[in-house]
Amino acid sequence: MAQTRILALVGSLRAGSINRQLAEAAAQTAPEGVEIDIYEGLGDIPFYNEDIDTPESAPAAAERLRTAVGAADALLVMTPEYNGTLSAVLKNAIDWISRPYGAGVIKGKPVAIVSASISPNAAQWAHGDAVKSVGVAGGVVVEGAHAHFGVIGQRFGEAHPREDAEALTQLGASVHELLEAVRAGVSA
């Protein structure tokens, strides 16, 4: 089987983000023949605006994202919870990859959503909003591939998630379910 490419979109721009660390740990769980890349550059993309989303003038940063998503077999979305919802940077990325409406590069792609926050709620509200946004955008939400991490400041405050066997097991299960969806040819 050809190499399977999963693109991770991390909704936190902070260099020391635990959501980013979870994406790094998920990449560590990828089996042979699977590549998980963490997308760099979400913070460079301007807010979605139809006036600048034209074939002649779409921002280069947005086009790079679209190209990366288009080349991926699946997406792994890592969402923190900011004020009870997903981050603006993540929502903006979903908006850009959903266009043109009904034919964006996310259409038909299997998507796993991993949520993590400092609260015991484990970013469940952000997770729900991400599921809704990805689904409306045309992505295929793989329910069995979701993972939720709460009280991450305490749990991962002293150690990277890759050093947490339970986190690696959960992330590995998410990656496995996402791969199963890719192999089954899941599409919208």
Salt bridges, closest charged atoms under 4 A:
GLU24 OE2 - ARG20 NE 3.59
GLU24 OE1 - HIS160 NE2 2.78
GLU40 OE2 - ARG20 NH2 2.40
ASP53 OD2 - ARG66 NH2 2.80
GLU63 OE2 - ARG66 NH1 2.99
ASP95 OD1 - LYS91 NZ 2.53
GLU143 OE1 - HIS146 NE2 3.40
ASP164 OD2 - ARG155 NE 3.03
GLU166 OE1 - ARG155 NH2 3.92
GLU180 OE2 - ARG183 NH1 3.86
